[in-house]
């Protein structure tokens, strides 16, 4: 563990500044592809510290590049910047200044931690190779990773490995969680329109009720995971919306269903999608209705590569000690970093935000990122960089002071 204590000591001196930065971003949240203020702040800091800065990648994404030494090794680290359309109810002095928008997932903390590491790495430059820092927009379901990739992210800034980190309420503060293989679920979104024949509520025999078909469909879909998926596999079928009709005495013409499907295995994903669509069509037909399904594949399964995850775990042990490193649980939530990992090996890890009794869960109006973990998170990124892009003592340049 002593190997990286110099990083912790250096960053501990910046603790107050890191906290102020994080809380400033928290107070000024911006939704996906609207992160103008946040992106400007990130770009300015990186430029002041000597990074080659590229903006407008994936619309509002920022990339900072720092080359040290002569090694051809290339490392990429990613943080997300966007907020959520939620009214904050934390009561904090630095709570969101924008109604209907808050950092309820900790992306303010993720951005601050990567900036803290960026400052340290620019000041000390104890590595040999190319470091690429990726500040991604629109992670919350809007395809920010895909937008950056479409803009040539990995062609313009090729990396040998990519890593990302997310805070996790319920995990002890600062504990680091790693898992090779599938970690986060795929997500498929379905919008289903069931069309019938509207009519008067007193004469149902003259109508074809799509609401009845919708209700039957919701119940039938509960059988997919229970009776079609291997019990040793994981899947979720959620009907998040059922909308039909306006009046008590009117049988509506249409009913709308919105579904999300999740799985931790690509084969299970296809099985669930096929079975769900078959049930929707059979239920509609059984009730005399027609079904139209729009399918949007949102995320693939996020799969951590074994070698990179083992390396990342060892860095965690060296930095924090074996007692502060755990096997991360699989999570049925989704992450668009999965798209990046399909193009480049790497790993996605968790950092504990605090025990469940001490902090609100993600996407909760009372959630807040735990500032006590900022230094460890930033130090982890710095330690990973120095380890991955290891420089021999003779190659290590002198420390450069950065304000």
N, C-alpha and C positions, 0 to 999 in steps of 0.2 A: 504493500500500500504506500510505502514511503516514496515510491518512484514519482508520484505526481503531487506531492505535498506543496511543491513550489508553485504549482498552478493555483491550488486552493488559497494559498497565502496571498498571491498576487491579486486574485479576484476578490478576496475578502475585503481588501482595501477599497474596492469599488462597489461594495454592497449597497450603500445608500443611493448611489447614482443609478445602479441597476433597478432598484425599487422605484425610484422616481420616474425612470423611463417607462417601466412597466405600467405604473399607475397613470401616467400621462396617456399612454396608448389606450388603457382601459377607459379613461374618461372621454375619449374621442373615437368610439368604435365606428367602423365602416363595413357595410355589407359587401358581399362578393362582387368583384370587378368595380368596386367604388372606392378602393383603398388608396385614394390619392394622397391624403395627408400622411398616412402610415408609410406608404412607399417612398414619399419624399423624404421623410425623416430617416428611413433606413438608408436610402441612397446618399444622403448628406453625410451621415456618420461614416459609412464605408469609404466615401471619397476622402473625408478628412483623415482617415487612418491609412490611406495609401492603396486601397483596393482599386482595381479596374472595375468600373461600375457600368452596368447595362440595365436600362429601364425599359418599360413597355413590353416586356416579354410575357405573352399570355395576357395582353392588355395592361394589367397593372402590376405584373410581377417584376422583381428586381433580382439581378444576379451580380454578385461581387466575386472577383477573381484575384487571388494573391499567389504570385509565383516566387518561390524561394529556391535557390540552389539550381542544380542541373538535372535532377532526377526526372524521369518521364512518368513517374507515378502521379495519379490524379484522383482526388477524393472529393465527393460531393456531400454537403450537409444541407438539409431542407427544413425550413420552418414555415408555418402557415400564418396568414395575417388577418383573415376576415372575421367578422363578428356575425351574430345571429339576429333575426328579426324578433326579439323578445324584449318586453318592458322589464327593466331591471328593478328588483325589489330588495336589494342588499342593504340599503340605507347607509352605504359607505360614503365618506367625504369625497372620494374620487369616483363616485358612481357615474354612470353614463350621462353625458349631457345631451344625448339625442334620444328623444322618445321613440320607443319601438325598436331600439337597436342596442345590443349589449354584447360584451365579450363573455358569453356564458359557456365557453368551451376551453378557455385558457390560451387562445392563440396570441393574446397580448403577452403572456408569459413565455410562450415558445419563441416569439420574435425577440423579446428582451434577452433570453438566454443565449440565443445564437449571436446577437449583437455583442453580448458580453464576451463570448468566446472570440468573436472577430477582433475585438479591441485588443485582447491579450495576445492573440496570435500575430497581429500586425506589430505589436510592440516588441515581442520577444523573438519571433521568427525562428523558432527552434525546430524547424522541419525542412525537408528537402523534397520538393515537388510542387504540384499545382493544387491549390485549395479553391473549390468553387462553392460559394454560399448561395443557396436558392431560397428566396423569400417568395412564397407562392400565394397568389390570390385565390379566392373563391373555392376553398376546400369543402365548404358546407353544401354539397350537393349541386354545385353549379359547374363543375368540370374544370377547375383551375389548373389541375395537373395536365389534363388533356390539352388545354389551351397553350400551356407553356411548351409541351412536347410538339404540338402542331407548329409552333413558332421556331422549331429547330433547337430546342434546349440542349439535347444531348449531342446533336451534330455540331453545334457552335461551341459547346462546353463539355466535351466528352469526359466521362468519369469511369474509373475502374470499379468503383463501388459507390453506392448511395445509402445514406442513413437519415432517419427522421426519428423524432421523439415526441411523445404525447404525455401530458400529465394524467394521472389516474386517481380520482377520489376513491377512498376505500383502501388504497395501498399506503402503508406508513410513509410519512413525509420524507422525501429524498431517496427512498428505496428504488433501486433500478430493477426492472423486470425484462427478461429476455426469453424468447422462444423461437426455435428454428421451425421451419415449415409453416403451415397455415396458422395465421394469428387472428385475422379479421375477416369477416364474411363478405361474400359477394352480395350485391343488391340488384334486383330487377324490379322495375316499377311497371304496374299495369293500370291502365284506365279502361274500364269496362262500361259500355252503354248497353243496357237491356231495353229493347223497344217492344212495346205492346200496343194496345188500343185503349185510349183513354175513354172515360165515360162517367156517368152519374153514379155516385156512391150507392144509390138505392137500387141500381140495376146492374149489378156486377156480372150477370150472365150475358150482358151485351158488350162487355169489355174484355180485354186481356190484360191482366194486372201485372205490370213489370215489377212492382214493389214486392208482391208475393214471390215472384221469381228471384228477386234480389235477396230476400230473406232466406229462401231455401238454399240459394247459392252460398251465402255466408256460412250457414250451418254445414253444408256439404263439404266446404273447403277445410273444415276442421279435421277431416279424416285423412288429409294428405300426409301430414307429418306422423300422425298416430298410426296409420295403416299402410303407408306406401314407402316410407323412408326407413332404412335400416336403423334399429334402435341405437346402434353404436355410432351413428352419424348424427350431425346436427343440422337442423333446418328450422326456419321460421316462416310461417305464412300469416301475414297481418292484413286484415281489411281495415284500413284507417279511415275510410269515409264511405257513407251510404247516403245518397241524396236523392229524394224523390218527392214530388208533390208539394202543394202549398196549403191545401184546404182539406178539412176533415170529410167533406162530402163529395170529393172528386177523386176518381181513379186516374193516376197520372199516365201520361203517354210514354214516359221514359224513366228509368232509374239509372243512377250513376254509382259505380263502385270504384274506389281507388285502393290498390293493393301494393304491398311491398313483400318481396320474397328474398330470403337470405339463406346462404349455405356456406359451409367451410370446405367443400369439395366440388370441383368442377363437374364431376359426373352427377352428384346429388343435385347440383344446381339445375342441370338440364332435365333431370327426372322430375323435380318439383315443378319446373316451368311447364313441362309437357302435361303433367297430371292436372295442374290447376286450370290450364286452358281447356282440357278435355271436360272437366267438371263444369266449367262455366257454360260451355256450349250445350252439354247434355241437360243441364238444369234449365237453361233458357228454352230449349226445345220441349222439354217435358211440361213446361207451363205455357207453351204456345207463343213464346216470345222469340225474338232474334237477338243475338249477342254480337257486338262489335268490340274487339280487343285491340288496344294500342299498347305495344310493349316497348319500354325503354330500358335497355341494359345499362344500369348506372355505374356499377363497379365490379371488377373481377375479385376473386378471392385474393387477399393480401398474403403472399407467401414469402417468408424470410429465407434467404439462402443459408445453408448450414455453415459454411466456412466463415462467412462474414459475421454471422450471429455469434459463433464461437469466439471470434476475435473481439467483437464488441463486448461480450460478456467478460472476457479476461481483462479488458481495460476497466470495466466497472469494478471488478474485484481489486485490481491494483489501486484504483482511485479511492474506493469507499470501504473496502474490506468485504470478505465473503458473506458476513452477516447482513450486509446491506444490498445483497444481490439475490434475486429470487427468480423462479421459473414463472414467467408471465402466463396467466390463464388465457385461453382463447376467448374472444369477445365477438358477439354476433352483430356488433356495429360494423360500419364500413368506412373505408378511407381511400381517397383517390390517389394516395401515394402508391397504391397497388399498381396503377398504370405505369408509374416510373419503375417499379421493381420488375415489371414484365419486360422492360427494355434494358435493365442493368442490374447485376447482382447487388444485394445489400440487405439491410435489416431495419426494422421499425421496432422501437423499444418504448417502454413505459417508465415514467418517473412518478413516484407516489406523491399525491397532493395532500395526503393526510387521511387519518382514519375516518370512517363513515360518520361517526358521532361528532366529528370536529369540522366537517365541511360539507357543503351541499354537493349534489351530484352534477354531472355535466348537463348542460342545456336546461338548468333550473334557474328561475329568476333570481334566486338568492346566491347563486354560485359566485365564487371568487377564487382566482389563482392564489396559491400560497407563496407569498414572497420569500419565505424562509428557504425555499428550494432553489432560488435563482442562482446562487453561487455554485451549488453542486451541479445543476444542469449545465451552466456555462462551462464549469471545469471539466465536466464529462466530455463535452464537444472538443475542448482544447486538448485533453488527454488522448482522445481518439485520434485527433489530427496528428499530434506528435508521435503517436505510436504507429499509425498507418503510414505516414510520410516520414518515417524515421530517418534522422540525419545522424551521421557519425559525429563524434565530438569535434573532430578536425574540421568538419564542414559547417558546423553551427556558427552562424554570424553573430556579431555582438548585438546586445539588446538595443533597440531603438526606442527612445522615449516618445510616447504619443499622449497628447493632452486629452 
